[in-house]
């Protein structure tokens, strides 16, 4: 594992302490570590969330990105529709870790970055009911509490936050990079 590149923004210490991906130099969240199908250890897949790990971390009130216990505030990151429905496919995390993900994760940070084609091995699975389209903005909602619901017929977990105390909007600028918007509440 290597260290993060020099041009990476400030990373919370708990996230910086994670193992790093050798190719990208990015911290590897625990939810992106998957058991090897051959039974020989594990592998990293940034395109898919390990539902067993993410559900366990959420139930234990641990950050999905760094794995450490979350304090009073927790954050959810998603598009406007997720915020409208107050229903998230991605698990919660520390507000600082989720803020770092906005610039670290290429899929989030770069407007033209697309997920791998579904027919490519390791491309991930789009959750049931999702359309897979990338939103034009991401909202970082901060709340105190949430519920975790496992949907057994889909093998999928949904996260239901309490009403947000704060919502920070991030939009793609003319350069195609995600940046804070002015319509934050």
ZIPE-V987430 format. One record per pair of residues at least 12 apart in sequence whose C-alpha atoms are under 8 Angstrom apart, sorted by the first residue. I is the first residue (numbers start at 1). J is the second residue. D is the distance in Angstrom with one decimal. If there is no record, write none. Layout:
# ZIPE-V987430
I_J_D + I_J_D
This chain:
# ZIPE-V987430
1_19_6.2 + 1_20_5.1 + 1_21_5.8 + 1_22_5.0 + 1_25_7.8 + 2_19_8.0 + 2_20_5.6 + 2_21_6.6 + 2_22_5.2 + 2_25_5.8 + 3_20_6.3 + 3_25_5.7 + 3_26_7.7 + 4_20_7.1 + 4_24_7.7 + 4_25_4.3 + 4_26_5.6 + 4_27_7.4 + 5_25_5.9 + 5_26_8.0 + 8_104_7.1 + 9_100_7.4 + 9_103_7.4 + 9_104_7.8 + 10_100_7.3 + 11_97_7.4 + 11_100_6.0 + 12_96_6.4 + 12_97_6.3 + 12_100_7.6 + 14_66_5.8 + 14_68_7.0 + 15_27_6.5 + 15_29_7.9 + 15_65_6.8 + 15_66_4.7 + 15_97_6.7 + 18_66_6.6 + 26_104_7.2 + 28_44_7.6 + 28_65_7.7 + 29_64_6.7 + 29_65_4.4 + 29_66_5.8 + 29_67_7.4 + 30_53_7.1 + 30_54_7.9 + 30_64_6.6 + 30_65_6.4 + 30_66_6.8 + 30_67_6.3 + 31_49_5.3 + 31_50_5.1 + 31_51_7.5 + 31_53_5.7 + 31_54_5.4 + 31_64_6.1 + 31_65_7.0 + 32_44_5.7 + 32_45_5.4 + 32_46_5.4 + 32_47_7.7 + 32_48_6.4 + 32_49_5.4 + 32_50_6.0 + 33_45_6.4 + 33_50_6.7 + 34_50_6.0 + 45_122_6.6 + 45_124_7.9 + 47_115_7.1 + 47_116_7.6 + 47_122_7.3 + 47_123_5.9 + 47_124_5.1 + 48_122_7.8 + 48_123_7.3 + 48_124_4.5 + 48_125_6.5 + 49_90_7.8 + 49_124_7.9 + 51_155_7.8 + 51_156_6.5 + 51_157_6.7 + 54_91_6.3 + 55_91_7.6 + 55_148_7.2 + 55_150_7.7 + 55_157_6.6 + 58_91_6.5 + 58_92_6.8 + 58_148_6.8 + 59_148_6.7 + 62_93_7.1 + 63_92_6.3 + 63_93_4.0 + 63_94_5.7 + 64_91_6.1 + 64_92_6.1 + 64_93_5.2 + 65_93_6.3 + 65_97_6.5 + 65_98_7.6 + 66_97_7.3 + 70_93_7.0 + 70_94_5.9 + 71_94_7.8 + 72_144_6.0 + 73_94_7.2 + 73_95_7.2 + 73_142_6.5 + 73_143_5.7 + 73_144_4.9 + 73_145_7.8 + 74_92_6.4 + 74_93_5.7 + 74_94_5.3 + 74_95_5.9 + 74_142_5.6 + 74_143_5.5 + 74_144_5.9 + 74_145_7.3 + 75_92_5.5 + 75_93_5.4 + 75_94_5.8 + 75_95_4.9 + 75_98_6.7 + 75_140_6.5 + 75_141_5.5 + 75_142_4.4 + 75_143_6.4 + 76_88_7.5 + 76_90_7.6 + 76_91_7.0 + 76_92_5.0 + 76_93_6.8 + 76_98_7.5 + 76_140_5.7 + 76_141_5.2 + 76_142_6.5 + 76_161_7.7 + 77_90_7.4 + 77_92_7.6 + 77_98_6.9 + 77_138_6.8 + 77_139_5.8 + 77_140_4.6 + 77_141_6.5 + 78_90_7.7 + 78_138_5.4 + 78_139_5.6 + 78_140_6.8 + 79_135_5.6 + 79_136_7.8 + 79_137_6.1 + 79_138_4.7 + 79_139_5.8 + 80_135_7.5 + 80_137_7.2 + 80_138_6.7 + 80_139_6.5 + 83_139_7.2 + 83_141_7.6 + 86_160_5.9 + 86_161_6.2 + 86_162_7.8 + 86_163_7.8 + 87_158_6.6 + 87_159_5.8 + 87_160_5.0 + 87_161_7.1 + 88_158_5.8 + 88_159_5.0 + 88_160_6.5 + 89_127_7.1 + 89_157_6.9 + 89_158_5.2 + 89_159_6.4 + 90_158_7.6 + 90_159_7.2 + 91_158_7.9 + 91_159_6.2 + 92_159_7.7 + 95_142_6.9 + 98_140_7.6 + 99_140_7.7 + 102_178_7.2 + 103_178_7.2 + 108_178_7.2 + 109_177_5.6 + 109_178_5.0 + 110_172_7.8 + 110_176_5.8 + 110_177_4.9 + 110_178_6.3 + 111_136_7.9 + 111_172_6.2 + 111_176_5.0 + 111_177_6.1 + 111_178_7.0 + 112_176_6.8 + 127_156_7.2 + 128_154_7.1 + 136_171_6.5 + 136_172_6.8 + 137_169_6.9 + 137_170_5.5 + 137_171_4.5 + 137_172_6.7 + 138_169_6.0 + 138_170_5.2 + 138_171_6.6 + 139_167_6.4 + 139_168_5.6 + 139_169_4.6 + 139_170_6.2 + 140_167_5.5 + 140_168_5.0 + 140_169_6.4 + 140_170_8.0 + 141_164_5.6 + 141_165_7.5 + 141_166_5.9 + 141_167_4.4 + 141_168_6.5 + 142_164_5.3 + 142_165_5.8 + 142_166_5.2 + 142_167_6.3 + 143_161_6.9 + 143_162_6.3 + 143_163_6.5 + 143_164_4.7 + 143_165_5.5 + 143_166_7.2 + 144_162_7.0 + 144_164_8.0 + 145_161_6.1 + 145_162_5.5 + 146_159_6.9 + 146_160_5.4 + 146_161_4.0 + 146_162_5.4 + 147_159_5.9 + 147_160_5.0 + 147_161_6.3 + 148_160_6.3 + 166_184_7.9 + 166_185_5.7 + 167_184_5.8 + 167_185_5.3 + 168_180_7.3 + 168_181_7.6 + 168_183_7.7 + 168_184_4.6 + 168_185_6.4 + 169_181_5.3 + 169_182_7.5 + 169_183_6.4 + 169_184_5.3
